[in-house]
Amino acid sequence: MNGSPELPRALSIKLADFRRRVWIVKLAEGLFASLFGLAVSYLIVLGLDRLMETPTAIRLGLLVAGMAVPGLGLPLKWHRWVWRQRRLEDAAKLLRWKFPRLGDQLLGIVELAREESRVTGRSERLVEAAMAQADEAVKEQDLSHAVPAARHHRWGWLAATSLALIVTAFFLIHEAAGNALARWLMPWSDTERFTFARVDPLPDPLIVPLAEPFTVPVHLAPDSRWEPSKAKGRIPGQPSILTARNSDNSFAIPFPPQTKDTPLNIKVGDVRETVQLQPRPRPELAGLKLRLTLPDYLKYEREPVIDLRGGSARVLQGAQVAFEAQITRALAEATMDGNSVRLEGARLLTEPIPIAAGEDREVTFHWKDELGLRALAPLNIQITPVSDEAPKLVARRDSLEQVVLDSEVVYFDLSASDDFGIRQIGLQWQGVQTETEDNSNVETEGEVPPPIHGRKITAAGAPEKRELSARATFCATREGVAPQTLELSAWAEDYLEGRDPTQSARFILHVLDKTDHALWVTSQLGKWLDAAKETYEREQQLHQTNKELRALSAEALDQPENRRRVAQQARAETANGERLSSLNQAGRKLVEHATKNPEFDAERLESWATLLQSLQDIAANRMPSVADLLKASANAKADAPSSPSNGKPNDKPGTSGEVAKAGKSGPQIKEGETSPPGGAAPKKPDSEEPSDAPPVPSMSLTESTMNPPEDQESQEPAESKPPGKGSFGLPTNSLAAAPGAEPGPPPPASSAQEALDDGVNEQRDLLAEFAKVSDQLSEILASLEASTFVKRLKAASREQLTLATGMRTQTL
């Protein structure tokens, strides 16, 4: 069996060399590209680190991209250009990229060499000739430049350049280059970025006061190789702020007020810092309490706690005070006058400090919360030492009566207060010597005994009871005090030793036994009755004046001066009624005094009280009624004068235009415009002409046969009055006074006279009632004086004996 002819040696060597060349070139391309990819990845990290804090994700992405070139590129290159090009026919195929005809020829020769002749039926001689011809064709060819798409030189230059840059960086900025290499190789590590300008670390997050301008301090580190002259800060969405460097290599970057969380960017040279800005409210004082440790003499079982609302406190001297402040946020540190204090979360606690007598003391508090914020201003507390004040005491009596029976109980309402505690309150009394008592109490040796005095406790307090109220009572018989003039007052004590008790205002009591009390009440009733009679006499004077005014004619009464006199009479009547009412109140009090004394007859007192009720009715009802009638007379409209008939005054009774009466007043029939009371037409100020309307007829029957002629002649003729409008009413029948009786006032001719007439009549009636009551009171008083005659005689005898004893002592 004939074998296949072998390729010529020269041809085989040429194809093998070409194949090796392809392997070397393509692997070199992959290697140079891998080096270039890694170098570029590193250089990018180095460059970004000079501009910013390269994020971990970017560094990791660059590292993966750089490693992907050798990790994926080299295997792909080897697979494509080495593994797939390991046969000679593969090398012949590659020659077609550069030499298409030669490549096809060599590919055919290689394939002929691989085929067996018996399979193909080919001519061996022709095959050998073709091989010889191909061998001659490639013998002089340089196949080293036939490598397809050979770029190894370009990749070599790129790799060399990038490596040169890396070497240069390590030579010039080896610290930055080494830092970038470490950050590039291990992007997940916490390797700090190298910067030529170095600053002290900034807090992250950065807590600043809410809605207040703030400044971010940036300090250059001592080992900083670069000292920039400017620093820039910026909040997203707001203008950048550029700040110059201070003399101490620091920057104070001011920012406007902020109200919400936002990132804050700081740029100093090649330093790029981004911190989270968090505006928060300042830690303010929510409450302040003072815990007092009081002196032992106050006997407090617990420590008083004072809620302080202002910037000052008054503390008892000798006490100790501890402060407890509540802040709105948990504290990190706090001081009082520069000394640290104890903290419990948001509470600030101090140790007790003594408060001595002397000048005021001021304490100052500073604090910083857990966020690093401080209060806008320190807290200053002014402490003023004060002394223990004396108790305050008020004593009141329901009644102001000073004369009491020795068996009568007198009540006092006591109210005491103290700044720390009331120990007890009570009542004390002391005798007051009068001139008579000075002489009556003289002993045979000529020495005056000391005045009587006493004291009792009304209510007990407690150390922590600052207010105490009680009702105190005093009865001379119960307390063993003889009848005399006493001076009473309340007293209160606190817990300060050696201090005199606080005393209230003094009350004078004239304590009498039942005999002396009866004499005093009787004398007071006599004085009261004299005052009542004076009121009666004043009422009589008012009545006489009122009668004089009533006697005036209607025209005279309408004069302004007379109207003023009537008004003055009304005011005087009101004043006299009030005076009688006051006297009545005083009389009732005297009766109350008398009811306490068994010496008085109950029947007489009851009669006196009944008469007082009558006087009260006069003062409360009848006198005001008289005053109202006088006011009505003073304020009544002036009636128009009646027009004369045939030029002569109408002086007949019943034609003067008065109001006809039936009883008090009869029914009237009126037509047209309503006329004022009394039948007088209203005056027209703009017209002085008398009215032409005829007077309304009236009917009056007057009996005058009983009047003596001399009385009628003695009376002055009435002034003629022009007739006015009359009023149509029921006929009246008037009887003249009996012979010898005092003539009464003329019938009322106007509304003013009518009201005045009613007032005079009512005042006459009340005077009669007043006189009757006064006479009855005089009778009762006379019986009381008669019943106390013996008592008054004994009292006068005692006064005579006292006077005689005094004279003997003084003269002998």
Protein Blocks (a to p, Z undefined) as FASTA:
>chain_A
ZZdddddfklmmmmmmmmmmmmmmmmmmmmmmmmmmmmmmmmmmmmmmmmmccdfklmmm
mmmmmmmmmmmmmmmmmmmmmmmmmbfklmmmmmmmmmmmlmmmmmmmmmmmmpcfklno
pafklmmmmmmmmmmmmmmpcfklmpghiaklmmmmmmmmmmmmmmmmmmmmmmlmmmmm
mmmmmmmbccdcddfbdcddddddddddehiacdddddddfklcbdcfbdcdddehiacd
dddddfkopacddddddfbdcdddddehjaccddddddddddddfbdcddddddfklopa
bdcddddfblbdcddehiacddddddfbdcfbdceehiacddehjaccdddddddedddd
ddddddddfkopacfbdcddddddddddddddddddfbfcfbdcfkbccddddddddfkb
cfbdcddddddddfklmmmmpcfkopacddddddddfbdcdfklmbdcddddddfklnop
acdddddddddddfbehiacddddddddddddfklmmmmmmmmmmmmmmmmmmmmmmmmm
mmmmmmmmmmpcfklmmpmklmmmmmmmmmmmmmmmmmmmmmmmmmmmmmmmmmmpmkbc
fklmmmmmmmmmmmmmmmmmmmmmmmmmmmmmmmpccddddddeehiacfbghilopacd
ehjbccdddehjaddehhiacddfkbcbdcfbdcddddddddfklpcfklmmmpccdddd
dddddddddddddddddehiacdddddfbfklmmmmmmmmmmmmmmmmmmmmmmmmmmmm
mmmmmmmmmmmmmmmmmmmmmmmmmmmmmmZZ
